[in-house]
Every structure is written in structure tokens, then in C-alpha cells.
Amino acid sequence: MERPLDLDAIQAFVLVANMQSFTRAAEALDSTQSAISLKLKKLEQRLARRLLERTPRLVRLSADGQHFLPAARELLAAHERALGKLNLGAARFSVGISDHVTGSGFAKVLAQVNGYDPGVVIEVRIASSRDVMQQYERGELDAAIVRREPQDVGGELLMEERLGWFAAPQSNCWSGDTLRVATFSSTCRIRELSLARLDDAGIPWLEVFVGGGIQAVGAAVTAGLAVSALLHRTAPAGAVDVGAQMGLPPLPLAQVMLHSRLKEARTREALRTLAAALKAA
């Protein structure tokens, strides 16, 4: 009888395939990139097949890897059933995520978390960073993924995201010498920060649209109403960063923080996978 496949290596392969990144897969497994690479090398040797094509900027499946992926996922699901996780009822936790962080790839993020452990039910609330942190501090959420606000303490730095001045191509964002801007509600730190930068640069501005969330402000940008300060990951499709072209002041990096009070290993693993998938999105 041939020796069985290493389930840890199978899990690593599926995560790398999902996230197209050794680094993000390692973060999801609380491991290192070199350890993941070694596991996959041994798996390829065991199968006598090359599963992944590696380049300096991209990881993608080979033809054999694409053929093997469905079977690998089935094997992991069978393992979960054998352990009884799916039959013992679902684990559950709640997480609040800033609307500045979710981005257009959030559906893929959720699919990756579900693929990692289908038995975990995640209650997701999307709101402003300030609202999410208030809910977390009141004990209404088990975890929070938010932009760091000046008053926030604690948490783990997940990533730093670029902010830019976005507008629709060919839109007219000036009214004479005054810049037309679309902003978030007055509770949003990005609004305060971006308008302060304009004031410091001596650029007169006119607030022509105020949105209660990223979708509303993104719609105003897409409609050509104004320019807006947005994270690159949440800029609407087709919008371009016009900051340098229009001589607008540079914006600082936004720090994305993870706060968690989860104790149970299974939900902590699911949250770690969610965080890694957000970084890879």
C-alpha cells in the first residue's frame, strides 16, 4: 500500500491555489513561507507532478495542479467529516470590517474562508471603522478589522494601504480654482484627513457630495461629480488616481488593524484565514 498523502501539504496547496500567494497561505496557517514551500515541494515529489508554476510576481496552477485541485478539496472535506466537525454543528463568530477595507474582491475572500472550513458560520458587519470599533468595544463583535484611528489602542497590524485622489477619466473636478470633492460623513477620519491636507496645501475646495459609505462615494466619483480620497482597494472600477496629475497633496498610508477576543482554535483559524484572504485580495 502506498503511503498516504500529507494532509497538511494538501491544505497548504489549496490555500496557495486560492490566494495565489505563498506568503498569504503561510499567514493563514500561522506558518512561514519557507515551510509552506517545503511542504509543496514534498507533495510534488510524492505525486511526481509539478502542481505550481512559480514566477517572481505570480503563483499559478500548472495543468496537473488544476486537475488535482478538485480532488484536494474533496480530500480536505472528507477529513473534516471524519473528524466530525461538520456533524457537531457549526462554529460561529462575528466580525466587523471597515467598508474601506472590504473592496470589490470580498466575495472571493468569503469563498476562500468557506473553502478552508465550511462548518464555520461568520456574521459579518460592514460599517465605518469608527462604528465597527464602537461595536467591538461594547462587546457586540468578537473581532474587528478596521483602519487605525488616532484614539484606537491595541490590535495587530495587518497591512498598510495606499490612499489616493480618485476621479473618473475626463471628469471636470474644478469649479474655477476650487476643487470639487466628494467626501464621507463627518464621522470618517479619511474625510478629516483629506480636507486638512487640502487646507495645508492652500487648495480651495467645495464639498459637492457627502456619502454615508464607500458605495455612495464611489458612485459619485464614477458619475464624474468630483474627486475623492479613497483607498486603492476600494476605488470604483474605471476610476484613476489623479493626485499627481492635478497637483494634489500626497496622502499617508492607512494602517489596517485586527482586533480579536476569540479564544477557540477553530474560529481563530477561520479569522486568520479571513485576514490573509483580505490581504491577498
C-alpha positions as CSV (number, residue, x, y, z in Angstrom):
1,M,0.0,0.0,0.0
2,E,1.4,3.4,-0.9
3,R,2.0,5.9,1.9
4,P,-0.9,8.4,2.3
5,L,-0.7,12.0,1.2
6,D,0.2,14.6,3.8
7,L,-3.0,16.4,4.7
8,D,-1.0,19.5,5.9
9,A,0.6,19.7,2.5
10,I,-2.8,19.3,0.8
11,Q,-4.2,22.1,2.9
12,A,-1.2,24.3,2.1
13,F,-1.6,23.6,-1.7
14,V,-5.3,24.5,-1.6
15,L,-4.6,27.8,0.2
16,V,-1.8,28.7,-2.2
17,A,-4.1,27.9,-5.1
18,N,-6.9,30.1,-3.7
19,M,-4.8,33.0,-2.7
20,Q,-2.1,32.8,-5.4
21,S,0.5,33.6,-2.8
22,F,2.8,31.5,-0.6
23,T,3.0,34.5,1.8
24,R,-0.7,34.8,2.4
25,A,-1.1,31.0,2.7
26,A,1.6,31.0,5.3
27,E,-0.2,33.7,7.2
28,A,-3.5,31.8,7.1
29,L,-1.7,28.7,8.5
30,D,0.4,30.7,11.0
31,S,3.5,29.3,9.4
32,T,6.4,30.6,7.3
33,Q,6.8,30.9,3.5
34,S,9.7,28.6,3.5
35,A,7.8,25.9,5.5
36,I,4.9,26.1,3.0
37,S,7.3,25.9,0.0
38,L,8.9,22.8,1.5
39,K,5.6,21.1,2.1
40,L,4.5,21.7,-1.5
41,K,7.9,20.5,-2.9
42,K,7.5,17.2,-1.0
43,L,3.9,16.9,-2.2
44,E,5.0,17.4,-5.8
45,Q,7.7,14.8,-5.3
46,R,5.2,12.4,-3.8
47,L,2.8,12.8,-6.8
48,A,5.6,13.0,-9.3
49,R,3.8,16.0,-10.8
50,R,4.5,19.7,-10.9
51,L,1.5,21.4,-9.3
52,L,2.5,25.1,-9.3
53,E,4.2,27.4,-11.7
54,R,6.3,29.9,-9.7
55,T,7.4,33.3,-11.0
56,P,8.8,36.3,-9.0
57,R,5.5,38.1,-9.2
58,L,2.9,35.3,-9.6
59,V,2.0,31.8,-8.4
60,R,-0.4,29.9,-10.6
61,L,-1.5,26.3,-11.1
62,S,0.1,24.1,-13.7
63,A,-2.1,21.8,-15.8
64,D,-1.6,19.0,-13.3
65,G,-2.3,21.4,-10.4
66,Q,-5.6,22.4,-12.0
67,H,-6.5,18.7,-12.4
68,F,-5.5,17.9,-8.8
69,L,-7.2,20.8,-7.1
70,P,-10.8,19.5,-7.0
71,A,-9.6,16.2,-5.6
72,A,-7.5,18.0,-3.0
73,R,-10.6,20.0,-1.9
74,E,-12.6,16.8,-1.7
75,L,-9.9,15.1,0.4
76,L,-9.9,18.0,2.9
77,A,-13.7,17.9,3.1
78,A,-13.6,14.2,3.8
79,H,-11.1,14.8,6.5
80,E,-13.3,17.4,8.1
81,R,-16.3,14.9,8.1
82,A,-14.1,12.2,9.6
83,L,-13.2,14.5,12.5
84,G,-16.9,15.2,12.9
85,K,-16.5,18.9,12.7
86,L,-19.3,19.3,10.2
87,N,-21.6,17.0,12.1
88,L,-21.1,18.6,15.5
89,G,-22.8,21.8,14.5
90,A,-21.3,25.0,13.1
91,A,-18.8,27.1,15.0
92,R,-19.7,30.8,14.9
93,F,-18.2,34.2,15.4
94,S,-19.0,37.8,14.5
95,V,-16.6,40.2,12.8
96,G,-16.9,43.9,11.9
97,I,-15.0,45.1,8.8
98,S,-14.5,48.6,7.7
99,D,-16.1,49.4,4.4
100,H,-12.8,50.9,3.4
101,V,-11.2,47.5,3.7
102,T,-13.6,45.1,2.1
103,G,-13.1,46.2,-1.5
104,S,-14.6,44.6,-4.7
105,G,-12.9,41.2,-4.1
106,F,-14.8,40.5,-0.8
107,A,-16.9,37.7,-2.4
108,K,-13.7,35.8,-3.2
109,V,-12.5,36.4,0.3
110,L,-15.6,34.8,1.8
111,A,-15.3,31.9,-0.7
112,Q,-11.8,31.2,0.5
113,V,-12.7,31.2,4.1
114,N,-15.6,28.9,3.4
115,G,-13.4,26.6,1.4
116,Y,-11.0,26.4,4.4
117,D,-13.7,25.3,6.9
118,P,-17.3,25.2,5.6
119,G,-18.6,24.5,9.1
120,V,-17.7,28.0,10.4
121,V,-20.6,30.5,10.3
122,I,-19.3,34.1,10.2
123,E,-21.6,37.0,11.0
124,V,-20.1,40.0,9.1
125,R,-21.0,43.6,9.7
126,I,-19.6,46.2,7.3
127,A,-19.6,49.9,8.5
128,S,-17.2,52.7,9.1
129,S,-14.1,52.0,11.1
130,R,-15.3,54.2,13.9
131,D,-18.7,52.4,14.1
132,V,-17.1,49.0,13.9
133,M,-14.7,49.8,16.8
134,Q,-17.5,51.1,18.9
135,Q,-19.5,47.9,18.4
136,Y,-16.3,45.8,19.2
137,E,-15.7,47.8,22.4
138,R,-19.3,47.3,23.5
139,G,-18.8,43.6,23.2
140,E,-21.2,43.2,20.2
141,L,-18.4,41.8,18.0
142,D,-15.9,39.0,18.5
143,A,-13.4,40.7,16.1
144,A,-12.8,43.8,14.1
145,I,-10.8,44.7,11.0
146,V,-10.6,48.4,10.7
147,R,-8.4,51.4,9.7
148,R,-6.5,52.6,12.7
149,E,-8.0,55.7,14.2
150,P,-5.9,58.1,16.4
151,Q,-7.9,57.1,19.5
152,D,-7.5,53.3,18.9
153,V,-5.3,51.2,21.2
154,G,-4.0,47.6,20.8
155,G,-4.7,45.4,17.9
156,E,-2.4,43.7,15.3
157,L,-1.2,45.5,12.2
158,L,-2.5,43.5,9.2
159,M,-1.4,45.8,6.3
160,E,-0.8,49.3,5.2
161,E,-2.9,50.5,2.3
162,R,-2.3,53.4,-0.1
163,L,-4.7,56.3,-0.2
164,G,-5.2,58.3,-3.4
165,W,-7.2,61.0,-5.0
166,F,-9.6,59.3,-7.4
167,A,-11.8,60.6,-10.2
168,A,-13.5,59.3,-13.3
169,P,-11.4,59.8,-16.5
170,Q,-12.2,63.1,-18.2
171,S,-14.3,64.3,-15.4
172,N,-14.0,68.0,-14.6
173,C,-13.2,68.2,-10.9
174,W,-12.6,72.0,-10.8
175,S,-15.0,74.9,-10.4
176,G,-12.7,77.7,-11.4
177,D,-9.8,77.4,-8.9
178,T,-11.9,75.4,-6.4
179,L,-11.6,71.6,-6.2
180,R,-14.9,69.8,-6.2
181,V,-14.7,66.9,-3.7
182,A,-16.9,64.0,-2.7
183,T,-16.5,63.0,1.0
184,F,-17.7,60.6,3.5
185,S,-19.8,61.5,6.5
186,S,-18.4,63.8,9.2
187,T,-17.5,60.7,11.4
188,C,-15.0,59.4,8.8
189,R,-11.3,60.1,9.6
190,I,-10.4,60.0,5.9
191,R,-12.7,63.0,5.3
192,E,-11.0,64.9,8.1
193,L,-7.5,63.9,6.9
194,S,-8.0,64.6,3.2
195,L,-9.7,68.0,3.7
196,A,-6.9,69.0,6.2
197,R,-4.3,68.1,3.6
198,L,-6.0,70.4,1.0
199,D,-6.2,73.2,3.5
200,D,-2.5,72.8,4.3
201,A,-1.6,72.9,0.6
202,G,-3.7,76.0,0.1
203,I,-6.1,74.4,-2.3
204,P,-9.7,75.8,-2.0
205,W,-12.3,73.0,-2.1
206,L,-16.0,72.7,-2.4
207,E,-17.9,69.7,-0.9
208,V,-20.4,68.8,-3.6
209,F,-21.4,65.3,-2.3
210,V,-21.4,63.6,1.1
211,G,-21.9,59.8,1.2
212,G,-22.7,57.5,4.1
213,G,-20.5,54.7,2.8
214,I,-18.0,53.6,0.2
215,Q,-20.6,52.6,-2.4
216,A,-22.3,56.1,-2.3
217,V,-19.0,58.0,-2.6
218,G,-17.8,55.6,-5.3
219,A,-20.9,56.2,-7.3
220,A,-20.4,60.0,-7.1
221,V,-16.8,59.5,-8.4
222,T,-18.0,57.2,-11.2
223,A,-20.6,59.8,-12.1
224,G,-17.9,62.4,-12.6
225,L,-19.2,64.7,-9.8
226,A,-15.9,65.2,-8.0
227,V,-12.6,63.8,-6.8
228,S,-12.4,61.8,-3.6
229,A,-9.8,60.4,-1.3
230,L,-10.1,56.6,-1.4
231,L,-8.0,53.6,-0.6
232,H,-6.8,52.0,-3.8
233,R,-8.5,48.7,-2.9
234,T,-11.9,50.4,-2.7
235,A,-11.7,52.8,-5.6
236,P,-14.6,52.1,-8.1
237,A,-13.8,50.3,-11.4
238,G,-12.6,52.7,-14.0
239,A,-11.6,55.5,-11.6
240,V,-8.0,56.7,-11.7
241,D,-5.6,58.2,-9.2
242,V,-5.4,61.8,-10.4
243,G,-3.4,63.2,-7.4
244,A,-0.1,63.8,-9.2
245,Q,-1.7,65.0,-12.4
246,M,-3.8,67.6,-10.6
247,G,-1.1,68.6,-8.1
248,L,-3.0,67.4,-5.1
249,P,-1.2,66.8,-1.8
250,P,0.0,63.3,-1.0
251,L,-1.9,61.2,1.4
252,P,-0.5,58.9,4.1
253,L,-0.7,55.2,4.2
254,A,-3.7,53.8,6.1
255,Q,-3.0,51.2,8.7
256,V,-5.4,48.3,8.8
257,M,-5.6,46.7,12.3
258,L,-7.1,43.4,13.5
259,H,-8.7,43.3,17.0
260,S,-9.9,40.0,18.3
261,R,-11.1,38.4,21.5
262,L,-11.6,34.9,20.0
263,K,-10.2,32.0,22.2
264,E,-11.4,28.8,20.4
265,A,-8.8,27.5,18.0
266,R,-11.2,26.8,15.2
267,T,-12.7,30.2,15.0
268,R,-9.2,31.8,15.4
269,E,-8.0,29.8,12.4
270,A,-11.0,31.0,10.4
271,L,-10.4,34.6,11.3
272,R,-6.7,34.2,10.4
273,T,-7.7,32.8,7.0
274,L,-10.1,35.8,6.5
275,A,-7.4,38.3,7.3
276,A,-4.9,36.6,5.0
277,A,-7.5,36.5,2.2
278,L,-8.2,40.2,2.6
279,K,-4.5,40.9,2.3
280,A,-4.4,38.8,-0.9
281,A,-7.5,40.4,-2.4
